[in-house]
Amino acid sequence: MSGDDLAGVQACIQAYLDGLYKGDMDLLFKKAFHPDARMNAADLGGDRIHWTMAEFEKVVKERGAPEAAGFPRKERIVSIDFAGPDTVNVKVEVLVGKRDFTDLLACIRIDGEWKIIAKTYCLTREYATKEDVLAAVGN
């Protein structure tokens, strides 16, 4: 893949991470996610989550922005794996408020733009308080 391909994927993922932290609906649902994207996971109780983007948008709005609530920002792109010229899987680790997640993001290029078409995630840690988060992150 070319450097432009990689830069396009990274821009899509950065819009996703910025949108999560800032609670920016346009970054998440216009820039990062494809409108037909789906999200899947097993929640803390073991129930399966299967959301449309409209359902995920409601969750993000109700949760509020971690930035506005004074939470630190912590994220990293773990891997970017191209499966072909227009398909890539990206693994990220991200702190959203009091929760650490590992996200698996399937991206496709449509009309020259990279979009997340599917998200599967795992909650890897939930902190009890914001102070616990700050102590763990070092802020």
Secondary structure, DSSP 4 states (H G I P E B T S, - for coil): --HHHHHHHHHHHHHHHHHHHHT-HHIIIIIIEEEEEEEEEE-TTS-EEEEEHHHHHHHHHHH--TTTTT----EEEEEEEEEETTEEEEEEEEEETTEEEEEEEEEEEETTEEEEEEEEEEEEEE-SSHHHHHHHHT-
